Amino acid sequence: MIILAKNEPSDYTTWIEQANSDGAMALIDKQAGWTSFDVVAKLRRLTHIKKIGHAGTLDPFATGLLILCLGKATKQIFQFQDMTKKYSGMMKLGAVTDTYDPESEEKDIKDVSKITNEEIIAAANDFVGDIMQVPPAFSAKKINGQPVYKLARRNIQFELKPVPVSIYNLSIIEINKPFVKFEVECSKGTYIRSLAKDIGDKLGCGAYLTELRRLKIGEYSVAQALSIQEIQQMNVETDLVLIQEESTR
């Protein structure tokens, strides 16, 4: 399948033609502040292709790799959704938030000065393997067909059951208390926000995710991905070429 990405041999015009006929993929580096659906909407406006889907949501505060499938390629989205994901992240110890991320206010502030680096590493290691994880209350998980974040915003009480996920690798990269930088490889359905919260609970001080960047989906890397701005520039340059060709006829 033809892919729009860095260092790929296909040009933008060929990619658009292929997307309209047999389907195509795009590797996007999502910027912070956008939802995954914002990225889909922006690509729809640029390509004028209505049928576009993404293979795995990123929260608005997160950045990194989104795989978008266009046209007939949307039938293959599930293949990418099932692939292993790799993330880099930062969590803050000694506080929690309702959303498990920086989108809501800190509370339950605790001193973490006496927690050792060895204790932090040991707590993280306890989550490597096949585990049961409770998704965040502010997430797209559904109860009776309704996303639970809508219920949470209305202060409606509900219970989310633990689901099985796999943490294949979890490495602590840097500790500068209260902040802990890490990398994690995990299965489909893993919430890194919940992982940070659970590590904080294990340490008895609480924690929430402050930064998140998706590095890989399967063998596809964010190093290959393009920003929406880069694709927009390709689109402008293609339009200029077409205008010039029309004017010389």
Secondary structure, 3 states (H helix, E strand, C coil): CCEECCCCCCCHHHHHHHHHHCCEEEEEEECCCCCHHHHHHHHHHHHCCCCEEECCCCCCCCEEEEEEEEHHHHHHHHHHHCCCEEEEEEEEECCECCCCCCCCCCECCCCCCCCCHHHHHHHHHCCCEEEEECCCCCCCCEECCEEHHHHHHCCCCCCCCCEEEEEEEEEEEEEECCEEEEEEEECCCCCHHHHHHHHHHHHCCCEEEEEEEEEEECCEEHHHCECHHHHHHHHHHHHHHHHHHHHCC
